Amino acid sequence: MTESLRELDYIKTWVCCVICGVVGGAVLGAIVGAILGVSLPQLGASVRGVRITATVVSEFLGLAASYEFFRLFVELFIVRKLTLRPASVSGPNAA
């Protein structure tokens, strides 16, 4: 027998998503920022250009990482619980 969704399921999902999204985005941003900070000056970019480019690219990659963590945790904590529920007998296809 599966239990129904509770408020705690939503809170766990939100907390995990926020923590992993922030940490994952920061780590990904630091890695990409370091790569761009080393490679762009070699190509002749100014310090200001490197900073702006690294900020914009890192921000978009951080958003992508945050979205992927959101999808992962919603799947783990909410969708799996909803799909494990037994089908209702009084549904639209009931005989």
ABEGO torsion letter per residue (X at the ends): XBBBBBAAAAAAAAAAAAAAAAAAAAAAAAAAAAAAAAAAAAAGBBAAAAAAAAAAAAAAAAAAAAAAAAAAAAAAAAAAAAAABBBBAABAABX
